[in-house]
């Protein structure tokens, strides 16, 4: 009888977050087809919807992206839409920059991290709408430049606030002479985000933070059993959509979503006690 009650409670607990499965598929499709990090959408889900403690929420968003972008990489490899040269050049700087960003997380107030995240997301969303939806179309020449400074800033932001990498490096990658099309630019960006993301996840695991995660282990597992397969499925669909999207429509749509996300996060930051 006791065993039966325990099994029932176990089942109820792990079915609590079933709704994250359809949500996860949608988020993964949006992120991967747009070449941006899904943390932009998962951080509001974890901090606002599920009310998870901020620093744990940021880490959990990074962990989630490993599953989603890992799936996206598999699909992009099959499509042959990853440029090895571009990936190697950008990882040289994004990895050490991300490590530096993660080192600041333990001493940064949670409210400051949320405000920094919301501000960056708002600025990028506004820029995307202006650049691709309002500003007259300009012919952009192809180049052979690897934007080292941009990559360093992007990697640092990924380590500190779990976002910023894809948004900053994708525009430079799109017009590189070695990149054939938008789908290859997105695929290469996804690979760079994936590797840098793993580094950010690992370097956030300080002894004090690991003890915090240990206390929340059951809850985290209950979330991830729904989220992990969802983002894996979305990761298979996203690259297919990326091959059919125009750059203009993709960036304007993502920009609108990000402005909405930033508004939610500003509200969360200023109601944080």
Secondary structure, DSSP 8 states (H G I E B T S, - for coil): -HHHHHHHHHHHHHTTTTTHHHHHHHHHHHHHHHTS-THHHHHHIIIIIS---HHHHHHHHHHHHHHHHHHHHHHHHHHT---HHHHHHHHHHHHHHHHHHHHHHTTS-HHHHHHHHHHHHHHHHHHHHIIIIIS-------B----HHHHHHHHHHHHHHS--HHHHHHHHHHTBTT--SHHHHHHHHHHHHHHHHHHHHHHT--HHHHHHHHHTHHHHHHHHHHHHHHHHHHHHHHHHHHTT--HHHHHHHHHHHHHHHHHHHHHHHHT--
